[in-house]
Amino acid sequence: MTDRPVVVEDLLRSLAPQVLGVLTRRTGDFDACEDALQEALIAAARHWPAQGVPENPHGWLLKTATRRHTDRMRSDAARRRREERTAREPAPGRARVADDSLALLFMCCHPALTPASAIALTLRAVGGLTTAQIAAAYLVPEATMAQRISRAKQRLKASSTVFEVPVPGAPDRPGRLRNVLHVLYLMFNEGYTASGGPDLHRADLSGEAVRLTRQLHGSLPAEGEVAGLLALMLLTEARRPARTGPHGELVPLDLQDRARWDHVLIAEGAALLIGSFSGRERPGEYRVLAAIAAVHDQAARADETDWPQILGLYGLLEQVAPGPLVTLNRAVAVAMVDGPAAALALLDRLDADGGLPEDLHRAHAVRAHLLEMAGETASALSYYRSAAARTTNTPEQRYLITRAARLERRARPTTAGEARCPGEPG
């Protein structure tokens, strides 16, 4: 029976990290194992659509990848000894496969790597994406992404990374887990609002981040921050269908059609968040962020949003994960509770402390919004234009330009002979 190519592709993508995990655990050489797996995947993609998927596709891939790896290792005596150790090791069971995938995720998110390199390596090794797919997602040439992945593998090799999941109580476990969560969070954010390009979203990246975080939660169900991150992703991803209009234009939160939100994801995210709290432990940043997302999602209409609760949660977030971006987001909540003047004063203090980069478009966009709320049209217009010039995401840029154009029309004096469009602001 011939399988459709798309079915084979999906199967290979799901099996790739499992096989790579087993092979890496057996040999300890991630770089060589990754190369061997790629050769096995190419062989499977060539034969399976025509000949049918084998009865044990995982075993077929593992055997083929092992053979490719063995061929590469035979010329090196030290590697031959590792091959002999492999031959003595019993075949892994299902539980070990899950452990291997988790260990692979920890390895790819190693602190020795930059976040950009860790994300690329995670998408390649654990997510099963090709280098071409990752390059397309990040709008860079395939050769550039291949070099980034190659450098990441070399850095891992130089750091003598141990292929294992840090055990509970290990000194480095909290830091390693924190790095894994950070990489997954960055991956999701890039998919939810792309840093550049013609589309607001990159659903393949956000979807892959959700899938990997689900796997992580399944392996570490007692980790509250893992559940919190998954809850945050689901509660945020639920709004994606309403974030763009029919032509791909950005629709801000307060104008979204909330009937289009995915309420199944909202319910799942809320349940995860509630279940993540146990005892009197202090929540970390992902659970607080998930709580903020939940408050937004619970409002049937924008004017029913519980802004005082959101403001209180941002105050808590500044305690557990302080930073200028947290303060920037808190300023929006301050404006909704105490008015734009109080929020602008908060931003002035943040600017005086040098907390925000000058080229951060969101800082200019937030200030423009607050100035517009305060009735300072000319200043708001300037900041909207400044924000638009600093973003490379086309829908965001068009939204900011549109806001600026509306303010400009509103500020322009109306002459006796000037026609006004129906419904246009006065």
N, C-alpha and C positions, 0 to 999 in steps of 0.2 A: 504494500500500500504506500502510495506517495504522499508525503506530508507537505502541506503548503509551506513555502519558505518562511512566511511570517511566524508560523507555529514553531518551526525549527529554530528560528532566531530567538524567540522568546524562551524556549527551552534551554538553549545554549547560554543565554544570558543569566538564567537562574542557576544553572549548574556550574558556571565558570568559577565563582568565588568558592564554592564547596570543594571543587577539585584542586584549585590553587591552594586552598588552606591545607588540605591533606598532604599535597606534595611538598609544600614549604615546611610543614611540621616534620615530615620525614627526612628532608635533606638539609634544611636550614639555610638554603640559598635562594632567597626570594627572587633575585634578578633572573637567574637561570631558569627557575621554575616558571616564572611569568612568560619567558620566551618560549619554553616548551609547551605551555598551555596554549599560547596563541597559535602555534603550529598545529596542535590538536584541534583547536576550534576551526581553523581553516579546513582541515581534513574533514571534519564533521559537516561543515557547511557545504562542502563539495559533494559528499557521498549521501548524507541522510535524505535530502529532498528526493533523490532519484531512487535510492535503495530502501528507504523506510528507516524510521528511528529504531535502533536496536532495542532488544528487550530490556537491557540494563544500560541506559544511556550514561549514567554516572560512571559505571564500571568501564564502559567503552572509552570515555574521555580520559579517565584516570590511567587506564592501561596505555592508551596512545601517548598521553603526555609523559608518562613515566618512561616509555620507550624512547621518546625524543630526548628527554632529559638524560637518560642513561647514555645515549649516543654521544651527547655533548661532554659527558663526564669521563669517559673512558681514557682520555689522554692525560688525565691528571691523577696522580697517585693518591693525593689527599682526598680528592672527590670520590675516587673509587672506594675508599674506606667508608665514606658516608653512604655510598650505594649499597655496600655489604650490610651496613646497619639497617638500611631500608628493607632489604630482603628478609631480615630476621623479624621485622615488626609485623604483628598481626594486622589484618585488614580492619579499618575503623568501622564502628557502628554508627547509627544515626546520631546518637548523642555526641559522639566525637566530631562528626561532621559539623554540627552546630557550634561546638567549641572552636573548631578550626576557623569557621567563618568569623566568629567573634574575635579570635586572636588576629586574624588577617585585618580586621577593621582597626584594632588597636595598633597594629604595626603601621598601617598606612597613615594613621593620624599621630604618628610619633612627634614629640615636641621638637626633635631635631629638624623637622621640615617646616617651611613657611606655610601659612594657611592655604595659599594658592596652590602650592605643590601638593599638599596633603589632600586637597579636594580633588585635584586631577588624578592622583594616584588611587584615591578611594573609588572614584567613578570608574577607573579602568579595571582595577583588581577586584573590588568588591561589588561594584555596580554592573560590571560586565559590558560597559560601553566601549566602543572602539575609540582609538585616538582621533579619528576623523569626526566622530560624533561629539566628543568632548571639545575639540577645536571649534566646531560649528556652534556649539552652545556658548562658548566664550568669545566668539567672533575673532579668532586668531587663526593664522595659517596652520595647517596640520603639522608642518615641519617644526614650527615653534612649540606646539604642544608636545610633540614627540621629544623634543630636547628637554622640555620642562619635566616630563615624566622620567626621562633617562637620568637627569640630574638628581631627581628625588630618589630613585633607586640606588644611585651611587652613594648618596648621602646616608641612606639607611644602612648600606653595606659598611660604610666607614664608621658608623656609630655602633656597630656590633649589636644591633637590636636583637633581643631574644624573642622568638616566636612563641608568645604565651599571653594569656589574659592575667593581669596582676591579680593575685588572690586577695580575698577580703582581709583587711588588716595590714596588707603590704604598704610600706611607707609611700611608694610612688603611685598607688592605686588611685587616690582622689585626683591627683594632678593629671594622670593619664586619662582617666574617665572624663575629666573636665575638658581636656583637649579634644577627645572624640566628640563630645557634645557640641563644642564650639565649631568644629569642622562641619558637622551635620547642620547646625544652625545657619552657618554662612552659606552652605550649599542651598538650603531651603530659601533663604532670603534672595539669593541671586536668581533662583527660579521664579519666585513670587513677584519680584520687581527687578527686572534685568538692569544691570548697570549701564548698558548701552544697546543700541540696535533698534530695529523698526517695531518690535513687539514689546508690550508691557510685561508679559509673562514669558517664561521658558518652562512650560509644564513638565518637560522631561526631567529637568533638574529638581524642581520642587517635588515631583512625584517620586523620584529616586531617593531624595532625602527622607520622605515619609516612609518609603518601603524599608530603607536601612534602619531608620529609627524604630520601626515596628519590630524588626528582627532583634535589635538591641534590647528593646523592652521585653521581648519574649525570652531572651537569655538572662536578663537582669531585672526580673519583675519587682524585686524589693527596693530597687533604687528609685527614690522619689523624684529626683531631677530628670531621670530618663523618662519616666511617665509624664513629668511636667513638660518636657520638650515635645514629646509626641502630642500631648494635649494642645500645646501652643500651635503646632503645625496644623492639626486638624481644625481647630477653631478659626485659624487664619485662612487656611485653604478653602474652608466652607464659603467664604465670600467671593472667591475668584470668579464664579460665573457672572456676578453682577458688577465686577470692577471695570469692565469695558463695554462700550456701546457697540452698535451694529457695524461701525467702521473701525473698530479697534481703539477708539478714543478712551481716555481715562475717565472713569466716573468716580468722583470722590465719595468717601464713606457716607456722608450725610445725604447724598442724593441717590444712593443705590436702591434698587428695587429689592427689598429684603425678602420678598417671596421667591426670588431666584437663588437665595442662599441655600446651601446644602444642609438641611436641618438634621439629616442623619449623622453627618460628620460633627455637627454642633453637639448633638446628644452624646456621641461617643467621646468627644473631647472633654465635655463637662464631666462625664462619669469618670474618665481617667484622672482628671484633675482632683476630683473629690477623693477618689481612692488613693491618690498619691500622698495624702497626709496621714501620718501615723504618729501617735503620741504627741509630744510637745516639741518636736524638732522644728528648727527654724527653716522656713522654705528658702530655697535658693532662687536665683534670678529667673530660671525658666518657669518655675511654678508661679512666680509673681507675674511674669509676662503673660502666662496662660490665663491667670485670673483677670488681668486687664482685658484680654481678648474676650473672655467669657462675659464680662459686663457689657461690652459692646454688642456681642451676639445676642444677649438676652433682651435687648431693647427692640420692641416691635417697630418703633419709629425713632428717627434720629433725635427728636426732641424729648424722648423718654429715656435717653441715656443717663445713667446715674453718674454724673461727672464728679460729685464730691467723693464717691467711692473710688473712682479712677484716680483722682488726685491723691487720696490716701495711699493707694497702692503704689503710685509713683514715688511717694515719700518713702515707702518701705523699700522699693527697688533701689533708691539712692543709698540706702543703708547697706544692702547686701551686695550691690554691684554698681558702685558709684562711677559716674563718667559723664562727659559733656553731652553725649547723645541722649542719655537718660534725662538730664536736666532740660535739654531742648524739647523732648517730648512732654515733660512735666509742664513746661511753659504753656503748651496748648491747653492742658487741663486747668491750669491756673486761670487762663483767659476765660474759660467756660464757667468757672466758679466765682472768681474775684474780679473779672473784667480784664480787657486787653492792656490797660495801663500797668497793672501789677505784673502781667506776663512780660511786657516789654522791659520793665525794670529788671526782671530776673535775667533776661537775655543780655541787657547792658552789663550786668555784673559778670555774666559768663564771658562776654567779649573782653571785658577789662582784665579778666584773669588769663586771657589767651587760650580759652578752653576749646574753641572751635576753629578748624582749619578754614582759611579764607575761601578756598575753592569748593567747600562743601555746599552743594546746591540746596540741600534740604534746609540748611540754616537760613539761607536767603529766602526760601519759600515760606518758612514758618514766620519769619519776621514780616514778610509782605502780607501774609494773612492777618497777623495781629494788627499791623498798621491799617489795613483795610477795615478791620473791626473797629478800630479807634477813630475812623473817619479821616485819617491822614492820607488822602488819596494820592497826592504827588509822590510822597515817600514810598507808599505801597507799590505804585506803578514802577518806580525805579528798582525796587527789590524784586518784583516779579520778573522784570527784564533781566536782572542780574542772575536770578536763579535759572531762567531759561537758557542763558548763555553758558551755564556751568554743568548742565546735564547733557548726556549723549543718548539718553533713552528718548526716542522720538515721541511716543504718546505723552510722556511727562512734559517734554519740551513744548508740544503743541498745547497742552492744557495750560501751562504757565503763560504762554504767549496769548492765549485766548483770554485769560484772566486780566492780563495787562491791557489788551485791546478794549475789553469791556470798561475797565476803569478809565481809560483814555476817552472813550465816548461819553462816559458819565461826567467827566471833568470838563469836556469841551463846551463852551457857551453855545446856546441854541439861538441862532439868528432868526429874524422874522421869516425869511424865505427858505429856511432849512427844513427839509422833510424829516420826520422821525418814523422809524420802522414800527409797525404795530407791536406792542408788548416790550419795546426796548426801554431800559431804565431811563428815567428823566435826568 
